[in-house]
Amino acid sequence: MPQHDTPPPPARPALTPAQSGRVEFARRDLTDTRSPDLARMSEPELILAIERLRGRLDDLIALIHETHTAP
């Protein structure tokens, strides 16, 4: 049976220190927002937590576009 060589996956782009910081902030926010903590939050606290995570998600989507869109 002939073997088919598949090309290697594309290399991941290297992140700048600022981009790495953005990823780390998002990781920290996600780690800080756990189910037990959410269960004890008041409605205003939940809204703030959701808005913070929404902002981080939006920022990481922008980061993906920055690093994966051809110049």
N, C-alpha and C positions, 0 to 999 in steps of 0.2 A: 504494500500500500504506500503510495507517495506521501511524503510529509509536506505539510503546508507551513511554511514559516510565516508566523504572524509578526507584524511589526511591533516593537516595544511600545508601551503607552508613552504618550508625550511627557516630557519632563515637566514637573511642577515648577512654576515660576518662583524664583527666590523673592521673598518678601523684604521690603525695606524695614528698618527698625520701627518706623511709624506704623506701617501696616501690621507688623507683628504685635505692636502694642494694642492696636484696635482688636485683634483677635483675642488677645489675653484679657482685655476688659470685658469682651463678650463672654468669654469662658467664666470669668469671675462672677459676672452678673447671673449667669445661668446656675452656677454652683450655689450662689447665695439665695437663689429662689427655689427652694425645695418644698415638696408637698406639705410636710408638717408645719413649715413656716407659713405657707399660704393659708392653711386651715385656721390659723390664729389671727390672721390679718383682718382689719376692719375694711369696709368697702372702699374708703378713700385710699388706704394703703394698697389694696389690691389693684386699684386703678393706676396708681403710681408705678407699681411693679410691672404691670402689663405694658404701660407706656414706655418704661425704661427698656424692657425686653423688645418691644416693637421697634424702638429706635436702634437698638443694637442689631436686630435682624436687618433692618433697612441699611445700616452701615455696612454689614457684612455682604449683603447683596451688591452694594456699590463697590466693595472691595473686589468681589469676584469679577465684576465688569472691568474694573481697572486692570486686573492682572490677567484676564483671559480674552480681552478684546484686542484684536490686531490694531496696531497704531496707524 
